[in-house]
Amino acid sequence: MIILYHSMSARSFRPLWMLEELGMRYELKMLPFPPRLLDKSYLEVNPLGTVPTLFDGDVRMTESAAMCQYLAARAGATSLDVAPGEAGYGAYLNYLHFGEATLTFPQTLVLRYAHFESKESRLPQVAEDYTRWFLSRLRSLEPVLTQQDYLAAGRFTAADISVGYALLLAEHLGLKLSFTPAVLAYWERLRVRDGFRCAMFAQEKAAIAQGVSTIPAPDFCPKA
């Protein structure tokens, strides 16, 4: 049984979405966010205090994009994986890691310096700069998605889950209005997938059952 430690709509949503797309059995353990501050016992599971952590027998993983790649490969013959011999293999790996390293990273700085830090420690200029950084890099997807529905191999893959999570986070941050047309259409295609919808349902159901708040995080969205 795969065990996934997860917080509402955090990076751990990537492997949760993968698990739902693949129809794999798993146990979801919900944590308040950030768990390193709000559930100290979690440090015994992951000394970094970050989510996700995934266990699959003796396998232990803490990187969300790597989990997507692992689960796709572990599932065997699945359209969510791209084999080395396929023409789209390079694009698959590139966008799988682009979703985390290029698109999610700047948003974490926006979260920290616009929402998570105490009011006296917040840095609006840093948040604004990294918002621009994120949007400038997101625009690089526009010409790709104008020509094709998905990022690699002519089909929906784990790379789309990796990038799709970054778009989910951007929506939480109120940045959806800045999406370019093809990126916005792409996001709408992703969010109506059964796997995405089941993952959203699964995290809320588990949070309620385990007594964890279904609100993603304090001040997760900009206040009006």
N, C-alpha and C positions, 0 to 999 in steps of 0.2 A: 504494500500500500504506500503510495506517495503521500508524504505529509508536507504541506505548504503553510508556512507562517506568513500572515498577510495583514496589512492594515488597509482600511477603506481607501480605494482608488490610489494607493501608493504604487511604486514601481512593481510591487508584487502582483499587480493586476495583470502584467504581461504573462507570467506562467499560469495564472488562473485562467485567463482567456485561452491560452494554448491547451490546457487540460480539457476545457469545455469543447473546444473545436475538435479535439482528438477523441473525445468520449472516454477518456481514461478515468479510472476510479482514483479518488484522492480524499484525504482528510484535510479540512481547512481549519487552521487555528488562527483566530482573529486576535489582533492586538490593538490597543489604543496607539495613536500616533502623536509624538514619536515614542516608540516603545522603550528606547534607552532611558527615557526620563519618566515615563508613566507606568512601566512594568519592568522593574529592575530584575525580576527573575528571568527575563528573556536573555539577559547577558550570559546566562549559563548555557543557552542554546547557541547564541551568536555573540561573542565578545564585542563585536563591532556595534551591536545594538541596532543594526539596520534591518529593514525588510527588503526583499524576501530572504528567507532561508528555506531550502528545499531538501528533504531527505527522501532517498529512494534506496532502501536497503542500506548498504554501507556507503552509498554516495551522498555527499553533503555539498551543497552549492549555495552561493550567496549573491551571484550576479544575475540579474533578471534577463538580460539578452542572451547570456550563455545558457540559461535554463531553457529558453525558447529553442535554441539550436539543439540542445541535448534531448528535449522531449520530442522534437521533430524526428531526430535520428533514431531515438529509442523506439518510436512507434512503428518503425519499419517502413513498409510501402505506404506513404501518405503524400498527398499533394502539397502539404504544408512544408515539406522539405524539398531541397533542390540538390540533386546529386552533382558531384564534381564533373561528370561528363556532360552535363547539360549546358546549353549556351548561356543561360542566365545565372550560372553559379557565382560568378564574380559579383554581379549586381546584388544577388541574394545576400552574400556575406557583407557586402559594403553597406547596404541599407539596414541589415540586421543590427549592425553596430552604430550606424549613423543615428538611428532612433534614440540610442542612449547617449553616446559620447558627444554628438553634435546638437541634438534637439532637446534632450532632457536636461543635460548639464546646466545650460544657462538659465533654465527655468527654476532650478533648485536655488540659484542665487537670488532670483526674483522673490521666491517664496521666503527665503531667509531674511532678506533685507527690506522687504515690504510688509511681511506678515508675521514671521515667527519671532524676530528679535523684539525685545522690549521697546517701547515707543522712543525712549531716549537713545537707543542704539540702532535704530533703523536708518538706512542710508538710501533715500529716494533716488539719488543720482545713480547709484549702483544698480538699483532695480530697473530704472529707466534704460540705462546703457545695455543691460543684459536682455531686456525685452526687445530692444532693437536688434541685438545680436541674434537672438532666436529667430525673429521674423525675417531677417536678411538671409539666414541659412535655410529657413523653411521655404523661401521663395525659389530656391534652387530646384525644388520638386515640381514647380509649375510646368516647365516645358516637358518634363517626363510624363506627368499625369495628364497633360493635354493630348499625348499620343497613345496612352495606354491606361487601362483601368487599375492595374496593380504594378508594383515596383520591380518585380523580377519574374522571369520565366513564363510570362503571359498568364499568371494565375495568382490567386491569394495564397500567400505563404507566411511563414513565421516572421519574415522581414516586415510585412504589413502590420503584424501585431506589435512589433517593436516600435515602428513609427507611429502606429495608431495610438499607442499609449501616450506618446508625446503630445498628440493632438487632443487627447482626453484631458491631459494636464493643462494644456493651453486653454481649453474651454473653461476649466475650473478657474483659471486666472483671468477670465474675461477677454481673452485674445481672439476668440473665434471671429469676431467682426473684422479682424485684420487678415484672415485667410484669403489667399487669392482664389479665383473662381474654380480652377481645376482641383486645388487642394481641398476646398470646401466640398466639392462634389465627391471627392475621394473619401473624406471623413464621413459624409452621409452614407456612402456605400458600406463603410466599415461598421458603423454603429447600428445598422439594421440587421446585421448577421445574427443568426441564432446563437452562435458561440459567444459573441459579445453580450447579447441580451441575457443569456443564461449566466454568464460570469457576473454581470451586474446584480442579477437576482440572487445568485449564490452568496455573494459577499454580504448583501443586506440580510438575507435569511440567517446566515451564520453569525453575523454580528448581534442580531436580536437574540438568537438562541444562547449565545455566550456572554450576554450582558455587556457588549462593547458598543459604544456610540456609533450610529450609522452616519454621523456627520464626518466627512473625510478628515478634517483637522481643524483646530482653532484658527479662525481667520483665514481659512483656506481660499475663500473667494474675497475679492475686494469688496468692502462695504460701500453701500450707496451713500 
